[in-house]
Amino acid sequence: MACYRISSGSPPRPEAPEGPRRRASALLAALALAAAPLALGQPRLLEPERAFALSVRALDERTVEARFAIADGYYLYRDKLRFTVEPGALAAPPQLPPGKIKHDEFFGTVETYRGPLPVRLALGKAAPGQAVTIVAESQGCADVGVCYPPSVQRVTLTLPAAGAGPGPTIEAAPEKKSWFK
């Protein structure tokens, strides 16, 4: 992680008198601190639910596919992924594809994922038409050297009837509507 210290290099000055000038100085100082990462060339980071966007769909009444869409310049740690289902349990461990080996300065040699990451989950005692919640725990980093704390994303879906085919894809954090897009 990168930390920056901003210093003007000049000796401290006496405080300004109370009133509008002091408030204006405080406002300018706050704006300068807010703009400092941009001025220092630090990139703007995505929110974790955008960097590691999760969607889920039922493939049939007993199988769910969880899919991470990992943004360019970001990666997830394989050994930090955990999946559970509520209510109930998974019938088998998640089917994770092999990751890419990376030497990480904090965690040593690890496997990571980039791009799309589909994970099949076999459900235990699930029934067609039942609503289940898939809980995905993950941790990842940005290539610029910033790591996110572990996060938990939840998606609730209804299992399809036997033979009905896959259900719709449901996003954990749907994209927010904006006037500017």
HUDA-V743934 format. One line per field, one symbol per residue. ss: DSSP state (h for helix, s for strand, l for the rest). psi: psi as a letter, one per 20 degrees, with the letter a starting at -180 (. if undefined). burial: 1 if it has 9 or more other ideal C-beta (glycine too) atoms within 8 Angstrom, else 0. Layout:
ss = ???
psi = ???
burial = ???
This chain:
ss = lllllllllllllllllllhhhhhhhhhhhhhhhhhhhhllllllllhhhhsssssssssllsssssssslllsssshhhlssssslllsllllsllllssssslllssssssllsssssssslllllllsssssssslssslllsslllsssssssslllllllllllssllllllllll
psi = qpqqpppiiqqqqqqqqqahggggggghgghghhighghjjpqpqqqhihhmppqqqphaiipqopppnpqpjqqqpgijppprqprbrqhrqqnprqappqophhjbprprqqbpnpppppqcmqqpiqpqppppprparqiijpqqrqqpqppprpprqpjirqaqppqhnqpqqqhj.
burial = 0000000000000000000001001000000100010000010001011111111111011011111111100111110110101001010001000010010000000111100010111111010100011111111111010111001011101111000000100111100000000
